[in-house]
Amino acid sequence: MRTRLLAVLAVFGLLLTACTDSGGGSGGVITLHFQSLAWQQESVAANKELVQEWNAAHPDVKVEYVQGSWDSVHDQLLTSFEGGEAPDIIHDASDDLADFAYGGYLADLRGLLPERLKSDIPQHSWETATFGGGVYGVPFLQEPRVLIANAKWLKESGVRVPTPEKPWSWDEFRAIAKQLSGKGKYGVAWPLKEPVSATLNLSLSTGGQMFHRDADGKVTVRFDAADAVVPRTVHDEVNTDRSASSATLGMGGSDTLPGFFGGKYAMVPLGFSYRQQIAQQAPKGFDWQVLPAPAGADGLSQGVSPQTLSIAESSPHKKEASEFIDFLLQPRNMARLALGDWMLPTGTQALKDPALHTAKDDWATGTALAAQLRSAPAQSVRGYPEWKDKVATPAFQEYYSGAIGLSELRRRLVKDGNLVLARYQR
């Protein structure tokens, strides 16, 4: 009997120690788990350095760095939420937050964040993480889509080189892509393995919206004239002008780089952060430059889904977690994170950092586009992932390859798409 009692007391002691270690014990050190999705060497280093700086200055609130992966984050988070093992601080992207926000897994941050941080990030960025009136993430890094161009090729052709102040129109872009093509070479390579977000986000420049919310909050799909400008441009470059390679339609962005370096494509539309790969992998002497994406009726407007930091609703230390987020996103630190990821910060003060305005690697070109970035059209649409996977992706892929025409694309996106969304809005 005495032996059994001692064993029970020993187990109880271990449980008490575990609670104290995790911040549950009175007067103990609070431990916060911060799951980061940083993957580039510079970005991982910047995140880990900031965690170390926090821990050195806050001995009573320890942050443990947990490495996550963009490839599996949605399913991994869903499993951890349902299993009661979610990290306190969660790094994700704003277009992945809707289901978690509506499902009650994320904390509403409106009463937790300091005024400094709330006022430093523009309202149009906050809209990317706002669902049903609550704010469920802090948008802190974003990237526009840009054109990465072979600078020598453009110079030798004599075409007008666009700037953020005087960009190409979509018609001009199409004409120049055709002018740059010929003899087995193409003016542009469209890597559209994932065609939906690229198409919708670039279509903001032409006034395209695709998703329309009525007074009751119900969302329906429309495919108006403004929505057709970007898809028609891509389709015609591939199928009519032959100025875009059909072979790249099924590629990811990185897949096009060997052909770009080899002189097969004059331009590739890519996310701004691809500059790091290009800077590291380009052959010696290869001259490249960043151009703004074409402009439409709404100028250089473009949809983005920023990277975000959220707090789990299940976290017992929301106040401390919000204080760590505030530290991580101080202007100087936000700029460090942006430089590590080769992206743009959302904060107005961080955007002023001189390192983000250099001619080297065309940082200044991207920074000039920051004010034009808006919430991606599908950001808060429930049912969007199913609409994208089952309806929009195959429809756009078939349209871009020339297998179907614009009217059939419209029918699928609208008729089939609204049937999908209706199930989420009953």
N, C-alpha and C positions, 0 to 999 in steps of 0.2 A: 504493500500500500504506500509506504514511504517512497519507494522508488518511482511509482506511478505519479505521485504528487510532485516530486522533483522534476520529472520529465515535463509535466504540464506547466510548471513554473518556468522551466527553461524555454519552452515554446512561446509562452506569453512574453518572456523577456525579449526574445528575438523579434516578435511582432511589434513590441513597443519601440525597439531600436529602429526598425524599418520605418515606422511612422515618424519618428523624430528625424531620421535622415531625410525624409521626403518633405519636411516642413510641417508635419502635422503635430509635432510635439510643442508644448509651451516653451517659449524661449529658444527653440531650436532654429537652426539655419533653414531658411526656405529654399527649396530647390525648384527651379523652373526648367522645363524641358523646351528647348527651341529647336523645332525641326526646320532645317534650311534645305532648299532645293538648289542652292548654288552648285555649279558643276565645273565651271572653268577654273583653272588653277588660280588665277588672280582673284576671282570672286570668292572662292572658298577661303583663300588666305585672308582677304579683307573681313569676311564674316567672323572667322575664328579669332582674328586680332581684336575685333571689337568686343567679342565675348570675353576675351581675356582682360581687356581694359575695364569692362563693366565689373567683372569679378574682383579685380584688384581694388576697385573703389567702393564695392558694396559687399563687405564680408558677410552680411546677414542674409543676403539674397543671392544665391549662387545660380548661375545659368549653365546648364549642360547643353552642349551643341550636339544635335542629332542630325545625321546626314540622311536626307530623303532623295527621291528620284522623280523627275518630271514624268518619266515613262509610266509610273505606277501610282502616282500620288492620289488620284481620285479613289481608286479601290482601296488603297492602303488606309486612307483617312476614314472612309466609310466603315471599314472593319474596326479601326481603332475607336471610332465614336461609339459604335454599337457594342464594343467590348469594354467600354469604360476606361480605355487606355490612351486616350488622345493626348498629344503633347499640349502644353499650355499655350505656346506661341507657334502659330502655323504659317508657314510661307507657302503661298499658292498663287494662282492667277485669278483675276476677277471673274473671268468667264467660267470658272469652276465652282464659284461660291453659291450660286443660286439655290441648288438643291440642299446644301448644308445649312444655308441661312433659313430657308423656309422650313427645313426639318427640325429646327431648334438646336442644332449642334454648335452654332457659333454665337458668341456673346455680342449683343448690341453695344457698340463702342461709343455711342453718343455721350454718355455720362462719364466715360472713363478717360478720354483723351484730353490733354491740356489745350488751352486756347491757342498757344503758339503753333502747335502742329496743325490744328484745324484751320487756322487762318493762312498758314503757309502754303497749303496745297489747294489749288483752285477748285471751285465748285464742280466744274465739268469733270475733274478727276474723281472727286468724291462720288459722283453719280455712278461711276463704274462699279462701286461696291455698296450701293444703296438698294435694298430690296424690301418692298412693303413698308417703306417709311423708316426702317432701321439701317444703320451703317454697320457692316459686318467685316470690313477689312480696311486697312490703310493702304491706299495705292501709293507705291513709292518708286517703282521703276517702270519705264515704258519705252517702246521703240516704234518709230515710224517705219513704214515700208519705203524704201528708196530705190533708185536705180543705181547699180554699181556698173560703171562703164569703163571700157578700154579707152583711156585718155588719148593714146597715140592714134587710135583708129578714128576717134571723133575729130581730132585736130586735123588729120590728113584729109578727112572728108569735107571739111569746110562748113559743116552744119552749125547752126546756132546752138551754143551750149547753154542750157537753162540754168537759172539760179533761183533761190527761194523768192527773190523779188520779181523775177520775170521767168516763171516756169513755162514749160510747154503746155499747150492744151492737149486734150486727148486726140484730137484730129491731127495736130502737129506731130505728136509722138508717133502716131501710126505712119504718117508720111515719111518721117525721118527714119523709122525702122525699115521701111521699104527702100529708102535711098541707100541705107548702109548694107543692104543685102545683095547677094549675087555670088556666083562661082562657088557654090557649096557653103557659103557663109551666111549667117543670119544676123539681122539687126537686133533681135532680142530672143532670149530664151525664157519662157514662162515655166518655172518649176511649180506645177499645180497638182502635186500628189494629194494635197489637202486644199481643194479649190474654194471652199465655202467662205472661210473667214477672210481670205485674201480678196475675194470678189466683193463681199459685203462691205468690208472696211474701206477699200479703195473707192467704192461707189458713193461714199459720203461726199466726195468731192464734186460729184455731179448732181447732188441732191437726192440720191437714192436712199431709201429707208427700209424697204421690204416689209418690215413689221410695223403695224399701226395699231395703237391702243385707243379704244373708245372711252367714253365718259365713265362707263362701268368697269373699266380696267381690262376688258377682254381684248386679246391680241389676235389680229388676223393678218394673213400674208397677202400683199398686193405686189404685182410686178409692173410698175408704171414705166413710162418712157425714160425717166431718170435712172431707173434701176437697170435699164438695158444697155446704157452707154459703155460701161466697162466690159461686160460680157461680150458685146458685139465687137468691140475693139480686139479683144483677144481672139475670138472666133475668126474674124476676118484676117488678122495677121497670120494665123495658122493656115486657114483654108482658102483664102482668096489671094492675099498678097504674097504668101509664102515667105514672109519676112520673119516668121517665128517658127522654130523647129517643133514639129509635132512630137518628136522623140522625147522632149523634155517635159511634156504634160504630165507624165506619170512619175516624175522625179521629185525628190526633196531638194531644198536649196543647195546643200553641200554637193549633191550629185552633179550639179551643173558646173562646178568650179573647174574641173579638169578641162572641159571644153572651152570655158571662158579663158583660162590661162593659155590654152592652145590656139587661140585666135579664131575659134569657130563662131562665137557670139560676141557682138559688140556691147550688149547690155544685158544685165540680169536683174529683174526686180527681186529684192531681198529685204529682210529685216535689217535694221541699222547695225545690229550686233554682229552680223556676218563679217564686218570689217576686220574683226580679230582673226578669223580663219584666213581671210585673204591676205592680211599683213604677214601672217606666219607662213603661209603656203605658197604665195605667189613666187614665180621664178625670179631670179635676180634680174633687175632692170625692168620688170613688168610695171608699166605705168597705169594706175587705175585712179578713178575719182568717183565721188558720190554726187549724184544728181537728185533733185527732188522728184517725187512721183508727179505725173501730169496733173494739171488742175482742170476743174470743170466749173459749172455754174456757181458752186459754193467754194471756189478757190482751192486751196490746198488742204481743206478739211479731210480728216482721215480718222477712221475708227481704230481704237486700240483697246486691248485688254491688259491693263497694267499688272505687274506683279504686286502682290498684297501681303500684308501681315495681319493675321487675325488672332483672336483669343478664343479658346474652346469654352463653351458654356459650362462645361463640367469642371473647369479649373477652379480650385479653391483660392487661388491667388491672383485674381483678375487685376487688382490694383497694382501689384508688383509687376505683373506682366505688361500692363500699359506703361509703367514707368520705364521698363526695359525697351519697349518699342519707341518711346519718346527719345531715349538715349541713342538708340540705333539710328534714328532718323533726324538727329540734329543736322543742320545744314552741312557741316563739314563731313560728318559721317555718311550722310546720304550721297554726297558727291563721291566719296571713296567707294561706296557700293556700286554706284553708276559706272565709275571708271573701271572697276574690276569686272563688270559684266558688259562693258562697251555699250551701255544703254544710256538713256536720259533719265534724270531724276524728275519726279513730279513737283517737288518743292521749288517755289520761286527763288528762295535764297540759295539753294544748292545749285540751281541753274546758272547762277552768276559766277560760279567758280571759274577762274581763268583757264583751268585745265580743260574745260568743256568748250572753249571758244578758240581753240588752236586750229591752224591750217593743217597741221600734221594729222594724218588719218581722217581728215575732213570732219573733225568734231564740230566745227562751227556750222557746217551745212545742216547737220542733224539738229543742233540746238536751235537753229533759226526756225525749225518746223514745230517746235514744242507747243507753241501757243495755238496751233491748228489741230491738235489731237483731241479727239472727242470719244465719248463712250461708244464702244462697238454696238451696232444696231441690235444684236441679239442678246445683249448683256443680261437682261432681266426676264427673258422670255422662257417661261416654263414649258418644257417639252422640246426646247431647241436642240438638245443633243440627239433626240430621236429623229427630229425633222432633218437635221444635218446628215446623219448617218444613213437613214433609210430613203430619204427623198432628194435632198439637195445635192449631196455628193455625187451620186450616180447621174443625176440629171445634168449637172454642170460638166461632168467628165464626158458625157456623150455629146453634149452641145459643143464643147471645145474641140473635140476630135472630129466633128462634122457629121456624126451619126444621126443627130436630130436637129431640127431647125428651131428658131426662136419661139415660134408659137407653141411647139410641143414643150419646150423648156418652161415657158410661162404656165402652161396647163399643169404640168407636174408640180412646179413650185407652189402654185396657188391652190389648185383643187386638191391634190394629194396632200399638200402641206397643211392646209386648214383642217383636213380630217384628223391629222396627227395632233395638232395643237388643241383641237376641240376636246379631246379626251382628258387634257390636263386642266381644262377650265370649266368643268361641269359643276 
